[in-house]
Amino acid sequence: MTLAEIIQDIHACEEDLLMYERKYGILSETFYESYRNGEEPADDAWVLDWSDWAGAYEIWLRRRHQYQQAIDALKQQTSLANVIARMAHREPLPLPA
């Protein structure tokens, strides 16, 4: 997975999270805490939404972690300004193993 792909996944998840946050009127972090504690939706019609919302949040958390690890590793090899310049020019940026 490239840095660009990680960022694309983060943005896609954020779009999903924003949709659910607008629909249910609560931030994803708050929802996820409740979901992890086993709270059930008040309406049976929300079960699929809640499952999808939790899944999108979990993917977002993983991708954010991957992103931070990638940035930390890249900063060990080059300057952040160089990373930004290469990303801005859409240059392939292999992630350190």
Secondary structure, DSSP 8 states (H G I E B T S, - for coil): --HHHHHHHHHHHHHHHHHHHHHHTS-HHHHHHHHHTT---SSGGGHHHHHHHHHHHHHHHHHHHHHHHHHHHHHHHS-HHHHHHHHHTT-------
